């Protein structure tokens, strides 16, 4: 079983990740996450830093959207036009004081 998880409310982003082979076709997917969902997993999506610090890794698709596309649902064509490769993967750790 894969430790990959996609956190997004956008179906086209999920399909894009699958079509490009970044995640398996049967990857787990949820629209919103909490700590129990992401703990120790490689998460694809956008999370607040406090939550991302509980992931093993966080991968984001960087989108360079023009102003007129911001806040709207994207098409697959939009994803191919505005997604920047390679994807960026981060390890986010909280630093104790």
Buried (B, 14 or more C-beta within 10 A) or exposed (E): EEEBBBBBEBEBBBEBBBEBEBBEEEBBBBEEBEEEBBEEBBBBBEBEEEBBBBBEBBBBBEBEBEEEBEEEEBEEEBBEBBBEEEBEEEEBEEEEE
